[in-house]
Amino acid sequence: MKSDVFKQQLEALSAEYRATLPGKLARVDALWQGLSSGEADAGASADLLRELHTLAGSAKTFGLAAVSSTARTAEVFFEPFCAAGAIGPVADRETFSSLLDALRQSVAG
């Protein structure tokens, strides 16, 4: 009986988390758009990195391995640019945009 209740609670939390994913992706997209257009402040890089890191960890917690892995790949790719305080050349921007596309696809899954 207790395991059924726990399972139901876990499923409810997982469904709630999945419902928040579009908002999380919108935040990532808004940060990236601001950075890539030059309109964002210096803190936006750190915010974007933190969003990707949080998404990678939380998605794994809720059993979304593909989302977690894709967010982690984007995080690792973006980390050096965040540390350097510069986004990088056009090719790197395109690569990062492709990683974000893959993240969106993994969420749509």
C-alpha positions in Angstrom: 0.0 0.0 0.0 2.7 2.5 1.0 4.7 1.7 -2.2 1.6 2.4 -4.3 1.2 5.8 -2.6 4.9 6.6 -3.1 4.7 5.5 -6.7 1.7 7.8 -7.3 3.4 10.7 -5.6 6.6 10.1 -7.7 4.5 10.0 -10.9 2.8 13.2 -9.9 6.1 14.9 -9.3 7.4 13.7 -12.6 4.4 14.9 -14.5 4.7 18.3 -12.7 8.3 18.5 -13.7 7.6 17.6 -17.3 5.0 20.4 -17.4 7.7 22.9 -16.3 10.1 21.9 -19.1 8.7 24.3 -21.8 9.2 27.2 -19.4 12.7 26.1 -18.6 13.6 25.9 -22.3 12.0 29.3 -22.9 14.3 30.7 -20.3 17.4 29.0 -21.9 16.3 30.3 -25.3 15.7 33.9 -24.1 19.1 33.9 -22.4 20.8 32.6 -25.5 19.0 35.0 -27.8 20.0 37.9 -25.6 23.6 36.8 -25.5 23.9 36.0 -29.2 22.4 39.4 -30.2 24.6 41.3 -27.8 21.6 42.6 -25.9 22.2 40.7 -22.6 24.3 41.8 -19.7 27.4 40.0 -18.5 25.5 37.9 -15.9 23.4 36.3 -18.6 26.2 33.8 -19.5 26.4 32.6 -15.9 22.6 32.4 -15.8 22.5 30.3 -19.0 25.2 28.0 -17.7 23.3 27.6 -14.4 20.0 26.9 -16.3 21.7 24.2 -18.3 23.4 22.7 -15.3 20.1 22.6 -13.3 18.3 21.1 -16.2 20.9 18.4 -16.7 20.6 17.4 -13.0 16.9 17.7 -12.5 16.0 15.9 -15.8 18.1 12.9 -14.7 16.4 12.9 -11.3 13.1 12.5 -13.1 14.2 9.8 -15.4 14.7 11.9 -18.5 18.1 10.6 -19.5 18.1 12.1 -23.0 17.2 15.6 -21.8 19.8 15.3 -19.1 22.5 14.2 -21.4 21.7 16.8 -24.0 21.6 19.6 -21.5 24.9 18.4 -20.0 26.5 18.4 -23.5 25.3 22.0 -24.1 26.6 23.0 -20.6 30.0 21.5 -21.2 30.3 23.2 -24.6 29.2 26.6 -23.3 31.3 26.5 -20.1 34.6 27.8 -21.6 32.8 30.7 -23.3 31.2 31.6 -20.0 34.5 31.5 -18.3 36.2 33.6 -21.0 33.4 36.2 -21.0 32.9 35.9 -24.7 30.5 33.8 -26.8 33.0 32.8 -29.5 33.1 32.8 -33.3 30.1 32.2 -35.6 30.9 28.5 -35.9 30.7 28.0 -32.1 27.5 30.0 -32.0 26.0 27.7 -34.6 27.2 24.6 -32.8 25.7 25.8 -29.6 22.4 26.7 -31.4 22.4 23.1 -32.7 22.9 21.8 -29.2 19.9 23.8 -28.0 17.8 22.5 -31.0 18.8 19.0 -29.9 17.7 19.8 -26.3 14.3 21.0 -27.5 13.9 17.8 -29.5 14.8 15.6 -26.5 12.2 17.4 -24.4 9.6 17.0 -27.2 10.8 13.4 -27.3 
